[in-house]
């Protein structure tokens, strides 16, 4: 089990890909992978990685 904090370092597409990979590897938390102001992207990312 581990946490990942990427500090807005990914595009939406990359965040979904990495988020799914981290989930497969046992990550408990993937903090703020995309721009914090991109609320729409954050919602879609959550749905895509669920």
PDB file of N, CA, C and O in Angstrom, chain B, residues numbered from 101:
ATOM      1  N   UNK B 101       0.829  -1.171   0.000  1.00  0.00           N
ATOM      2  CA  UNK B 101       0.000   0.000   0.000  1.00  0.00           C
ATOM      3  C   UNK B 101       0.882   1.245   0.000  1.00  0.00           C
ATOM      4  O   UNK B 101       1.888   1.318   0.705  1.00  0.00           O
ATOM      5  N   UNK B 102       0.477   2.218  -0.807  1.00  0.00           N
ATOM      6  CA  UNK B 102       1.255   3.453  -0.885  1.00  0.00           C
ATOM      7  C   UNK B 102       0.372   4.589  -1.388  1.00  0.00           C
ATOM      8  O   UNK B 102      -0.744   4.368  -1.857  1.00  0.00           O
ATOM      9  N   UNK B 103       0.891   5.796  -1.283  1.00  0.00           N
ATOM     10  CA  UNK B 103       0.212   7.006  -1.738  1.00  0.00           C
ATOM     11  C   UNK B 103       1.021   7.634  -2.867  1.00  0.00           C
ATOM     12  O   UNK B 103       2.241   7.473  -2.916  1.00  0.00           O
ATOM     13  N   UNK B 104       0.352   8.353  -3.779  1.00  0.00           N
ATOM     14  CA  UNK B 104       1.038   9.066  -4.854  1.00  0.00           C
ATOM     15  C   UNK B 104       0.515  10.497  -4.896  1.00  0.00           C
ATOM     16  O   UNK B 104      -0.695  10.713  -4.965  1.00  0.00           O
ATOM     17  N   UNK B 105       1.409  11.467  -4.854  1.00  0.00           N
ATOM     18  CA  UNK B 105       1.046  12.881  -4.937  1.00  0.00           C
ATOM     19  C   UNK B 105       1.825  13.472  -6.102  1.00  0.00           C
ATOM     20  O   UNK B 105       3.042  13.634  -6.020  1.00  0.00           O
ATOM     21  N   UNK B 106       1.125  13.796  -7.188  1.00  0.00           N
ATOM     22  CA  UNK B 106       1.813  14.226  -8.403  1.00  0.00           C
ATOM     23  C   UNK B 106       1.766  15.725  -8.647  1.00  0.00           C
ATOM     24  O   UNK B 106       2.311  16.206  -9.641  1.00  0.00           O
ATOM     25  N   UNK B 107       1.117  16.476  -7.749  1.00  0.00           N
ATOM     26  CA  UNK B 107       1.119  17.942  -7.811  1.00  0.00           C
ATOM     27  C   UNK B 107       0.808  18.519  -9.186  1.00  0.00           C
ATOM     28  O   UNK B 107       1.579  19.306  -9.735  1.00  0.00           O
ATOM     29  N   UNK B 108      -0.347  18.108  -9.737  1.00  0.00           N
ATOM     30  CA  UNK B 108      -0.857  18.652 -10.994  1.00  0.00           C
ATOM     31  C   UNK B 108       0.072  18.402 -12.176  1.00  0.00           C
ATOM     32  O   UNK B 108       0.120  19.201 -13.111  1.00  0.00           O
ATOM     33  N   UNK B 109       0.804  17.305 -12.136  1.00  0.00           N
ATOM     34  CA  UNK B 109       1.820  17.039 -13.145  1.00  0.00           C
ATOM     35  C   UNK B 109       1.366  16.306 -14.391  1.00  0.00           C
ATOM     36  O   UNK B 109       2.169  16.094 -15.299  1.00  0.00           O
ATOM     37  N   UNK B 110       0.090  15.908 -14.463  1.00  0.00           N
ATOM     38  CA  UNK B 110      -0.359  15.104 -15.592  1.00  0.00           C
ATOM     39  C   UNK B 110      -1.465  15.787 -16.400  1.00  0.00           C
ATOM     40  O   UNK B 110      -2.220  16.610 -15.882  1.00  0.00           O
ATOM     41  N   UNK B 111      -1.536  15.429 -17.662  1.00  0.00           N
ATOM     42  CA  UNK B 111      -2.694  15.781 -18.474  1.00  0.00           C
ATOM     43  C   UNK B 111      -3.829  14.860 -18.037  1.00  0.00           C
ATOM     44  O   UNK B 111      -3.601  13.878 -17.331  1.00  0.00           O
ATOM     45  N   UNK B 112      -5.044  15.176 -18.456  1.00  0.00           N
ATOM     46  CA  UNK B 112      -6.180  14.326 -18.104  1.00  0.00           C
ATOM     47  C   UNK B 112      -5.962  12.886 -18.574  1.00  0.00           C
ATOM     48  O   UNK B 112      -6.129  11.941 -17.803  1.00  0.00           O
ATOM     49  N   UNK B 113      -5.592  12.734 -19.831  1.00  0.00           N
ATOM     50  CA  UNK B 113      -5.389  11.393 -20.411  1.00  0.00           C
ATOM     51  C   UNK B 113      -4.341  10.610 -19.635  1.00  0.00           C
ATOM     52  O   UNK B 113      -4.557   9.446 -19.299  1.00  0.00           O
ATOM     53  N   UNK B 114      -3.214  11.236 -19.349  1.00  0.00           N
ATOM     54  CA  UNK B 114      -2.144  10.554 -18.623  1.00  0.00           C
ATOM     55  C   UNK B 114      -2.556  10.241 -17.184  1.00  0.00           C
ATOM     56  O   UNK B 114      -2.193   9.195 -16.645  1.00  0.00           O
ATOM     57  N   UNK B 115      -3.312  11.145 -16.565  1.00  0.00           N
ATOM     58  CA  UNK B 115      -3.754  10.918 -15.186  1.00  0.00           C
ATOM     59  C   UNK B 115      -4.653   9.699 -15.088  1.00  0.00           C
ATOM     60  O   UNK B 115      -4.540   8.921 -14.141  1.00  0.00           O
ATOM     61  N   UNK B 116      -5.538   9.525 -16.051  1.00  0.00           N
ATOM     62  CA  UNK B 116      -6.415   8.349 -16.047  1.00  0.00           C
ATOM     63  C   UNK B 116      -5.585   7.077 -16.217  1.00  0.00           C
ATOM     64  O   UNK B 116      -5.796   6.092 -15.509  1.00  0.00           O
ATOM     65  N   UNK B 117      -4.658   7.103 -17.143  1.00  0.00           N
ATOM     66  CA  UNK B 117      -3.805   5.926 -17.382  1.00  0.00           C
ATOM     67  C   UNK B 117      -2.973   5.588 -16.139  1.00  0.00           C
ATOM     68  O   UNK B 117      -2.932   4.436 -15.707  1.00  0.00           O
ATOM     69  N   UNK B 118      -2.326   6.579 -15.584  1.00  0.00           N
ATOM     70  CA  UNK B 118      -1.484   6.353 -14.401  1.00  0.00           C
ATOM     71  C   UNK B 118      -2.350   5.979 -13.199  1.00  0.00           C
ATOM     72  O   UNK B 118      -1.981   5.103 -12.417  1.00  0.00           O
ATOM     73  N   UNK B 119      -3.495   6.637 -13.050  1.00  0.00           N
ATOM     74  CA  UNK B 119      -4.391   6.320 -11.937  1.00  0.00           C
ATOM     75  C   UNK B 119      -4.842   4.875 -11.947  1.00  0.00           C
ATOM     76  O   UNK B 119      -4.872   4.216 -10.908  1.00  0.00           O
ATOM     77  N   UNK B 120      -5.191   4.385 -13.120  1.00  0.00           N
ATOM     78  CA  UNK B 120      -5.589   2.978 -13.223  1.00  0.00           C
ATOM     79  C   UNK B 120      -4.425   2.044 -12.912  1.00  0.00           C
ATOM     80  O   UNK B 120      -4.603   1.030 -12.237  1.00  0.00           O
ATOM     81  N   UNK B 121      -3.252   2.377 -13.393  1.00  0.00           N
ATOM     82  CA  UNK B 121      -2.070   1.558 -13.108  1.00  0.00           C
ATOM     83  C   UNK B 121      -1.758   1.555 -11.610  1.00  0.00           C
ATOM     84  O   UNK B 121      -1.480   0.505 -11.031  1.00  0.00           O
ATOM     85  N   UNK B 122      -1.805   2.727 -10.993  1.00  0.00           N
ATOM     86  CA  UNK B 122      -1.545   2.802  -9.551  1.00  0.00           C
ATOM     87  C   UNK B 122      -2.568   1.993  -8.762  1.00  0.00           C
ATOM     88  O   UNK B 122      -2.222   1.329  -7.785  1.00  0.00           O
ATOM     89  N   UNK B 123      -3.831   2.051  -9.191  1.00  0.00           N
ATOM     90  CA  UNK B 123      -4.861   1.258  -8.529  1.00  0.00           C
ATOM     91  C   UNK B 123      -4.581  -0.232  -8.614  1.00  0.00           C
ATOM     92  O   UNK B 123      -4.775  -0.968  -7.647  1.00  0.00           O
ATOM     93  N   UNK B 124      -4.126  -0.666  -9.769  1.00  0.00           N
ATOM     94  CA  UNK B 124      -3.779  -2.084  -9.946  1.00  0.00           C
ATOM     95  C   UNK B 124      -2.610  -2.490  -9.048  1.00  0.00           C
ATOM     96  O   UNK B 124      -2.523  -3.637  -8.611  1.00  0.00           O
ATOM     97  N   UNK B 125      -1.724  -1.549  -8.781  1.00  0.00           N
ATOM     98  CA  UNK B 125      -0.535  -1.837  -7.973  1.00  0.00           C
ATOM     99  C   UNK B 125      -0.763  -1.632  -6.477  1.00  0.00           C
ATOM    100  O   UNK B 125       0.142  -1.860  -5.675  1.00  0.00           O
ATOM    101  N   UNK B 126      -1.971  -1.201  -6.098  1.00  0.00           N
ATOM    102  CA  UNK B 126      -2.299  -1.098  -4.676  1.00  0.00           C
ATOM    103  C   UNK B 126      -2.246   0.288  -4.074  1.00  0.00           C
ATOM    104  O   UNK B 126      -2.247   0.420  -2.850  1.00  0.00           O
ATOM    105  N   UNK B 127      -2.199   1.324  -4.888  1.00  0.00           N
ATOM    106  CA  UNK B 127      -2.181   2.689  -4.338  1.00  0.00           C
ATOM    107  C   UNK B 127      -3.489   2.967  -3.622  1.00  0.00           C
ATOM    108  O   UNK B 127      -4.561   2.626  -4.121  1.00  0.00           O
ATOM    109  N   UNK B 128      -3.403   3.578  -2.464  1.00  0.00           N
ATOM    110  CA  UNK B 128      -4.589   3.940  -1.713  1.00  0.00           C
ATOM    111  C   UNK B 128      -5.055   5.350  -2.043  1.00  0.00           C
ATOM    112  O   UNK B 128      -6.217   5.692  -1.821  1.00  0.00           O
ATOM    113  N   UNK B 129      -4.150   6.168  -2.574  1.00  0.00           N
ATOM    114  CA  UNK B 129      -4.440   7.580  -2.762  1.00  0.00           C
ATOM    115  C   UNK B 129      -3.625   8.112  -3.927  1.00  0.00           C
ATOM    116  O   UNK B 129      -2.425   7.850  -4.012  1.00  0.00           O
ATOM    117  N   UNK B 130      -4.256   8.854  -4.823  1.00  0.00           N
ATOM    118  CA  UNK B 130      -3.598   9.481  -5.970  1.00  0.00           C
ATOM    119  C   UNK B 130      -4.006  10.951  -5.944  1.00  0.00           C
ATOM    120  O   UNK B 130      -5.046  11.329  -6.484  1.00  0.00           O
ATOM    121  N   UNK B 131      -3.178  11.768  -5.313  1.00  0.00           N
ATOM    122  CA  UNK B 131      -3.551  13.159  -5.039  1.00  0.00           C
ATOM    123  C   UNK B 131      -3.268  14.099  -6.204  1.00  0.00           C
ATOM    124  O   UNK B 131      -2.167  14.118  -6.754  1.00  0.00           O
ATOM    125  N   UNK B 132      -4.261  14.861  -6.559  1.00  0.00           N
ATOM    126  CA  UNK B 132      -4.201  15.998  -7.483  1.00  0.00           C
ATOM    127  C   UNK B 132      -3.307  15.784  -8.706  1.00  0.00           C
ATOM    128  O   UNK B 132      -2.316  16.493  -8.880  1.00  0.00           O
ATOM    129  N   UNK B 133      -3.653  14.815  -9.549  1.00  0.00           N
ATOM    130  CA  UNK B 133      -2.831  14.567 -10.733  1.00  0.00           C
ATOM    131  C   UNK B 133      -2.986  15.612 -11.832  1.00  0.00           C
ATOM    132  O   UNK B 133      -2.061  15.831 -12.614  1.00  0.00           O
ATOM    133  N   UNK B 134      -4.170  16.270 -11.898  1.00  0.00           N
ATOM    134  CA  UNK B 134      -4.387  17.290 -12.929  1.00  0.00           C
ATOM    135  C   UNK B 134      -4.564  18.655 -12.276  1.00  0.00           C
ATOM    136  O   UNK B 134      -4.648  18.754 -11.052  1.00  0.00           O
ATOM    137  N   UNK B 135      -4.619  19.696 -13.083  1.00  0.00           N
ATOM    138  CA  UNK B 135      -4.737  21.055 -12.574  1.00  0.00           C
ATOM    139  C   UNK B 135      -5.897  21.177 -11.600  1.00  0.00           C
ATOM    140  O   UNK B 135      -7.010  20.742 -11.896  1.00  0.00           O
ATOM    141  N   UNK B 136      -5.646  21.760 -10.454  1.00  0.00           N
ATOM    142  CA  UNK B 136      -6.658  21.856  -9.397  1.00  0.00           C
ATOM    143  C   UNK B 136      -7.870  22.678  -9.803  1.00  0.00           C
ATOM    144  O   UNK B 136      -8.939  22.530  -9.212  1.00  0.00           O
ATOM    145  N   UNK B 137      -7.723  23.529 -10.789  1.00  0.00           N
ATOM    146  CA  UNK B 137      -8.841  24.362 -11.253  1.00  0.00           C
ATOM    147  C   UNK B 137      -9.703  23.654 -12.298  1.00  0.00           C
ATOM    148  O   UNK B 137     -10.755  24.165 -12.681  1.00  0.00           O
ATOM    149  N   UNK B 138      -9.268  22.495 -12.753  1.00  0.00           N
ATOM    150  CA  UNK B 138     -10.011  21.734 -13.760  1.00  0.00           C
ATOM    151  C   UNK B 138     -11.020  20.819 -13.071  1.00  0.00           C
ATOM    152  O   UNK B 138     -10.827  19.605 -13.007  1.00  0.00           O
ATOM    153  N   UNK B 139     -12.082  21.406 -12.563  1.00  0.00           N
ATOM    154  CA  UNK B 139     -13.070  20.632 -11.813  1.00  0.00           C
ATOM    155  C   UNK B 139     -13.798  19.628 -12.696  1.00  0.00           C
ATOM    156  O   UNK B 139     -14.070  18.507 -12.266  1.00  0.00           O
ATOM    157  N   UNK B 140     -14.112  20.016 -13.913  1.00  0.00           N
ATOM    158  CA  UNK B 140     -14.779  19.093 -14.831  1.00  0.00           C
ATOM    159  C   UNK B 140     -13.883  17.884 -15.113  1.00  0.00           C
ATOM    160  O   UNK B 140     -14.344  16.743 -15.089  1.00  0.00           O
ATOM    161  N   UNK B 141     -12.598  18.145 -15.380  1.00  0.00           N
ATOM    162  CA  UNK B 141     -11.652  17.062 -15.620  1.00  0.00           C
ATOM    163  C   UNK B 141     -11.513  16.154 -14.416  1.00  0.00           C
ATOM    164  O   UNK B 141     -11.373  14.940 -14.566  1.00  0.00           O
ATOM    165  N   UNK B 142     -11.551  16.732 -13.216  1.00  0.00           N
ATOM    166  CA  UNK B 142     -11.426  15.942 -11.991  1.00  0.00           C
ATOM    167  C   UNK B 142     -12.610  14.996 -11.854  1.00  0.00           C
ATOM    168  O   UNK B 142     -12.435  13.839 -11.473  1.00  0.00           O
ATOM    169  N   UNK B 143     -13.810  15.473 -12.160  1.00  0.00           N
ATOM    170  CA  UNK B 143     -14.993  14.617 -12.090  1.00  0.00           C
ATOM    171  C   UNK B 143     -14.882  13.466 -13.081  1.00  0.00           C
ATOM    172  O   UNK B 143     -15.128  12.313 -12.726  1.00  0.00           O
ATOM    173  N   UNK B 144     -14.508  13.776 -14.335  1.00  0.00           N
ATOM    174  CA  UNK B 144     -14.363  12.723 -15.341  1.00  0.00           C
ATOM    175  C   UNK B 144     -13.256  11.749 -14.975  1.00  0.00           C
ATOM    176  O   UNK B 144     -13.380  10.548 -15.214  1.00  0.00           O
ATOM    177  N   UNK B 145     -12.181  12.256 -14.401  1.00  0.00           N
ATOM    178  CA  UNK B 145     -11.078  11.384 -13.982  1.00  0.00           C
ATOM    179  C   UNK B 145     -11.535  10.411 -12.916  1.00  0.00           C
ATOM    180  O   UNK B 145     -11.220   9.223 -12.981  1.00  0.00           O
ATOM    181  N   UNK B 146     -12.273  10.899 -11.937  1.00  0.00           N
ATOM    182  CA  UNK B 146     -12.778  10.028 -10.868  1.00  0.00           C
ATOM    183  C   UNK B 146     -13.643   8.914 -11.431  1.00  0.00           C
ATOM    184  O   UNK B 146     -13.536   7.762 -11.011  1.00  0.00           O
ATOM    185  N   UNK B 147     -14.495   9.257 -12.377  1.00  0.00           N
ATOM    186  CA  UNK B 147     -15.358   8.240 -12.987  1.00  0.00           C
ATOM    187  C   UNK B 147     -14.550   7.249 -13.825  1.00  0.00           C
ATOM    188  O   UNK B 147     -14.846   6.054 -13.833  1.00  0.00           O
ATOM    189  N   UNK B 148     -13.528   7.745 -14.531  1.00  0.00           N
ATOM    190  CA  UNK B 148     -12.737   6.892 -15.401  1.00  0.00           C
ATOM    191  C   UNK B 148     -11.857   5.923 -14.615  1.00  0.00           C
ATOM    192  O   UNK B 148     -11.550   4.834 -15.098  1.00  0.00           O
ATOM    193  N   UNK B 149     -11.456   6.310 -13.420  1.00  0.00           N
ATOM    194  CA  UNK B 149     -10.548   5.469 -12.631  1.00  0.00           C
ATOM    195  C   UNK B 149     -11.291   4.605 -11.612  1.00  0.00           C
ATOM    196  O   UNK B 149     -10.668   3.809 -10.910  1.00  0.00           O
ATOM    197  N   UNK B 150     -12.579   4.749 -11.527  1.00  0.00           N
ATOM    198  CA  UNK B 150     -13.355   4.000 -10.523  1.00  0.00           C
ATOM    199  C   UNK B 150     -13.533   2.550 -10.899  1.00  0.00           C
ATOM    200  O   UNK B 150     -14.161   1.793 -10.159  1.00  0.00           O
TER     201      UNK B 150
END
